[in-house]
Amino acid sequence: MTAATAATAATAATAATAPTAAQLVTTCARVRTVDASMCAGLTDGSLALLVAGLPALESVSAFGAGGLRAPPVASPTLRSLALASCSSLEHLTIDCPRLSALSLRNCTALADASVAAVLAGCPALEALDLVGCASLREIATGAACLLYTSDA
């Protein structure tokens, strides 16, 4: 067996045994923290299902999840969301009244309007990390306007 064939077989075996978001939601109702960092198969729909379907969920990390483009995130219990380095993330809709910390660090495709919508959907937000979000220029927040200056 070649190295490429072995790698393909290992990937297929992992995919066959890895639980789906729907399975986690139905069997793990008490989960408070999910770390799906570097999960290439994490999609907008699977993230939305996890967040909405786990009633005790307080923290989600999906660092580098390349399959996220425009996930809707809604949870009455979520307090921390880290989507750093999700380079395909363009838009984010959040309805999380308890969310206090959000990291979108190095989400290079993120649009200004998306961040404004996030601010509207997270009244308890205390920490917002936008370092390295190169496409952001100006974020309207009601009567105020945040000017974003890249650190690069």
PyMOL commands that set and color helices and strands:
alter all, ss='L'
color gray80, all
select helices_A, chain A and resi 3-17+21-27+44-53+112-121
alter helices_A, ss='H'
color red, helices_A
select strands_A, chain A and resi 33-35+59-61+72-74+80-82+93-95+101-103+127-129+138-141+144-147
alter strands_A, ss='S'
color yellow, strands_A
deselect
rebuild
show_as cartoon
